[in-house]
Amino acid sequence: MSPSTEHGRPEPEPTTLPANRDGRPVSDRGDTVCVIGAGASGLTAVKNLTEHGFGVDCYERETGVGGGWNWRHDRSPVYASTHLISSRPFTQFPDFPMPDSWPDYPHHSQLLSYFERYADHFDLRRHIWFGTEVVRVEPVDGDRWDVTTRSTGGYGPERTSRYAAVLVANGHNWSPKLPRYEGLEEFRGEVMHASSYKDPAQLRGKRVLVVGAGNTGCDLAVEAAQQASRCWHSTRRGYWYAPKYVLGRPADQVNDALLALRVPLRLRQWLYHCTLRLTVGDLTRFGLPKPDHRVYETHPIANSQLVYYVGHGEITPVPELARFHPGGVTLTDGREIDPELVVFATGYLPRFEFLDPGVLGDADGSGRPRLWLHAFPPGHPTLAVVGLLQPDSGLFTLAHWQSVLFARSLRLRREQPQRAAAFASRAAAGAGERYAGKVKDSSRHWFEVGHVDYLRAVQRALDELEGK
Ligand SMILES: Cc1cc2nc3c(=O)[nH]c(=O)nc-3n(C[C@H](O)[C@H](O)[C@H](O)COP(=O)(O)OP(=O)(O)OC[C@H]3O[C@@H](n4cnc5c(N)ncnc54)[C@H](O)[C@@H]3O)c2cc1C
């Protein structure tokens, strides 16, 4: 391994452990925990594990912290105008507030500076091997792990180190999910996934079709409304577009107040419908399809501008695409449109190429891990995945508590192995449990959680660990 850390930190020395199955020497890292990724989830994991007394080696394939929020990273999904969708107090780590002077919905560059300050404040960089990619993670000796790394891009030799535990924080917003359409290969226009969209200049003056009604799809439709000569927005169904502000407060804060008061779902749905009726009114009046589901049954879309631009005729809502042909697209209602650029804002899929899918309970090969609390694989008490969540609020608090739970369960294994074993069997029983109400069954909602229900479940798990 080249001097790949930012600080030229020396490499772990190989010890006398027997060679792994490829005949390579294995460095024994003793009780050290390996963390994969130095985005929001990896950083909070490094902090919480070290605070619980563990040695940590964190491997990060990029050259800086911040994960997806670091626009310099080649897999970063952020574009020039990306702002938080969840509001500042509901996004920040519980022990490291963002500055009060920042807006309710900070810009992605502010998020990057937040992670850099977090890493500096808790002195995390000395644990991180930058420019180092994890290529394999294999269980050995029952509950230990051989982690094989190499320099990002595949230069230099591979190196294997043996760890007491592994925490995977590799993110799930970087591997594009692309739909297939008949005739797409023959289409003469430009086609891209939203992950390649960075700058409004890419849309300027073009006839643009944006496909997908997630938060990114709606943001890009709004950008196209301002930049493109024409914008069509294709959605599979009608959605509820929530304004970013309700009663003068960020919408997630109002929702959280109702959740804290334990207002029942039906009543929250009714209040939400009333809010929409009083603000934008009947969405079908704008030519938008009528939602086929109640609010809170799909991931919330927070966008105050989409309906505005539809109302100004700058966005034309259209149904799902039927097929492509060389000069354009046929829609499912039979209409023909002739975009020059098609942007698929069709989301991302999780990828764990370095692990055998069976380890994460992905028995049917669908790519969907089956984990307790979306974090703990049955049968592997020294492995956790942090950040594999799609909350109705910010992620970082949830990732913080997931990593605290993992750190405490590892500590219990050291101090009270019998109780730790009971906790491990809890993980096996709870794999696949859901922490969201009734949501549409699609890969978009695999990791959907209501943040209040989820945090309560983590609290219960922490109480169980501590014998309360
Ligand atoms: C447009 C957009 C807007 C969003 N808005 C919000 C929001 O408002 N609020 C919110 O809470 N969330 C939001 N998110 C979700 C976002 O994913 C999370 O905020 C956060 O970035 C997740 O952090 P993470 O550390 O889990 O993953 P990432 O940020 O993806 O970090 C994963 C890290 O792991 C590294 N890595 C991956 N594989 C390897 C490997 N094999 N070896 C070594 N390193 C590896 C990557 O390089 C990366 O640095 C948004 C996402 C998008 C795409």
The ligand as an SDF file (V2000), in Angstrom:
LIG
                    3D

 53 58  0  0  0  0  0  0  0  0999 V2000
  -29.4330   14.5010   -3.9720 C   0  0  0  0  0  0  0  0  0  0  0  0
  -29.4490   13.9240   -2.5880 C   0  0  0  0  0  0  0  0  0  0  0  0
  -29.9710   14.6670   -1.5370 C   0  0  0  0  0  0  0  0  0  0  0  0
  -29.9670   14.1350   -0.2390 C   0  0  0  0  0  0  0  0  0  0  0  0
  -30.4910   14.8850    0.7620 N   0  0  0  0  0  0  0  0  0  0  0  0
  -30.4680   14.3990    2.0290 C   0  0  0  0  0  0  0  0  0  0  0  0
  -30.9840   15.1780    3.1080 C   0  0  0  0  0  0  0  0  0  0  0  0
  -31.5180   16.2740    2.9360 O   0  0  0  0  0  0  0  0  0  0  0  0
  -30.8780   14.6580    4.3540 N   0  0  0  0  0  0  0  0  0  0  0  0
  -30.2980   13.4420    4.5960 C   0  0  0  0  0  0  0  0  0  0  0  0
  -30.1940   13.0510    5.7630 O   0  0  0  0  0  0  0  0  0  0  0  0
  -29.8370   12.6840    3.5910 N   0  0  0  0  0  0  0  0  0  0  0  0
  -29.9040   13.1300    2.3160 C   0  0  0  0  0  0  0  0  0  0  0  0
  -29.4230   12.3530    1.2940 N   0  0  0  0  0  0  0  0  0  0  0  0
  -28.9510   10.9790    1.5690 C   0  0  0  0  0  0  0  0  0  0  0  0
  -27.4260   10.8740    1.6890 C   0  0  0  0  0  0  0  0  0  0  0  0
  -27.0840    9.6620    1.1080 O   0  0  0  0  0  0  0  0  0  0  0  0
  -26.9710   10.9120    3.1270 C   0  0  0  0  0  0  0  0  0  0  0  0
  -27.1710   12.2110    3.6380 O   0  0  0  0  0  0  0  0  0  0  0  0
  -25.4980   10.6130    3.3680 C   0  0  0  0  0  0  0  0  0  0  0  0
  -24.6730   11.0850    2.3460 O   0  0  0  0  0  0  0  0  0  0  0  0
  -25.2460    9.1280    3.5370 C   0  0  0  0  0  0  0  0  0  0  0  0
  -23.9880    8.9900    4.1130 O   0  0  0  0  0  0  0  0  0  0  0  0
  -23.2110    7.6140    4.0830 P   0  0  0  0  0  0  0  0  0  0  0  0
  -21.9470    7.8260    4.8040 O   0  0  0  0  0  0  0  0  0  0  0  0
  -24.1250    6.5430    4.5560 O   0  0  0  0  0  0  0  0  0  0  0  0
  -22.9630    7.3220    2.5450 O   0  0  0  0  0  0  0  0  0  0  0  0
  -22.0440    8.1480    1.5240 P   0  0  0  0  0  0  0  0  0  0  0  0
  -22.1890    9.5990    1.7490 O   0  0  0  0  0  0  0  0  0  0  0  0
  -22.3640    7.6130    0.1780 O   0  0  0  0  0  0  0  0  0  0  0  0
  -20.5500    7.7220    1.9240 O   0  0  0  0  0  0  0  0  0  0  0  0
  -20.0840    6.4180    1.6910 C   0  0  0  0  0  0  0  0  0  0  0  0
  -18.5620    6.4830    1.6300 C   0  0  0  0  0  0  0  0  0  0  0  0
  -18.0440    5.1570    1.5080 O   0  0  0  0  0  0  0  0  0  0  0  0
  -16.9940    5.1430    0.5650 C   0  0  0  0  0  0  0  0  0  0  0  0
  -16.8930    3.7890    0.0100 N   0  0  0  0  0  0  0  0  0  0  0  0
  -17.8410    3.1280   -0.6970 C   0  0  0  0  0  0  0  0  0  0  0  0
  -17.4060    1.8970   -1.0340 N   0  0  0  0  0  0  0  0  0  0  0  0
  -16.1520    1.7830   -0.5170 C   0  0  0  0  0  0  0  0  0  0  0  0
  -15.1850    0.7490   -0.5260 C   0  0  0  0  0  0  0  0  0  0  0  0
  -15.4250   -0.4330   -1.1380 N   0  0  0  0  0  0  0  0  0  0  0  0
  -14.0010    0.9550    0.0780 N   0  0  0  0  0  0  0  0  0  0  0  0
  -13.7340    2.1360    0.7090 C   0  0  0  0  0  0  0  0  0  0  0  0
  -14.6230    3.1630    0.7430 N   0  0  0  0  0  0  0  0  0  0  0  0
  -15.8170    2.9840    0.1460 C   0  0  0  0  0  0  0  0  0  0  0  0
  -17.4170    6.1730   -0.4640 C   0  0  0  0  0  0  0  0  0  0  0  0
  -16.3080    6.6450   -1.2030 O   0  0  0  0  0  0  0  0  0  0  0  0
  -18.0570    7.2430    0.4180 C   0  0  0  0  0  0  0  0  0  0  0  0
  -17.1140    8.2020    0.8300 O   0  0  0  0  0  0  0  0  0  0  0  0
  -29.4350   12.8390   -0.0040 C   0  0  0  0  0  0  0  0  0  0  0  0
  -28.9380   12.0950   -1.0770 C   0  0  0  0  0  0  0  0  0  0  0  0
  -28.9420   12.6180   -2.3480 C   0  0  0  0  0  0  0  0  0  0  0  0
  -28.4360   11.7580   -3.4770 C   0  0  0  0  0  0  0  0  0  0  0  0
  1  2  1  0
  2  3  1  0
  2 52  2  0
  3  4  2  0
  4  5  1  0
  4 50  1  0
  5  6  2  0
  6  7  1  0
  6 13  1  0
  7  8  2  0
  7  9  1  0
  9 10  1  0
 10 11  2  0
 10 12  1  0
 12 13  2  0
 13 14  1  0
 14 15  1  0
 14 50  1  0
 15 16  1  0
 16 17  1  0
 16 18  1  0
 18 19  1  0
 18 20  1  0
 20 21  1  0
 20 22  1  0
 22 23  1  0
 23 24  1  0
 24 25  2  0
 24 26  1  0
 24 27  1  0
 27 28  1  0
 28 29  2  0
 28 30  1  0
 28 31  1  0
 31 32  1  0
 32 33  1  0
 33 34  1  0
 33 48  1  0
 34 35  1  0
 35 36  1  0
 35 46  1  0
 36 37  1  0
 36 45  1  0
 37 38  2  0
 38 39  1  0
 39 40  1  0
 39 45  2  0
 40 41  1  0
 40 42  2  0
 42 43  1  0
 43 44  2  0
 44 45  1  0
 46 47  1  0
 46 48  1  0
 48 49  1  0
 50 51  2  0
 51 52  1  0
 52 53  1  0
M  END
$$$$
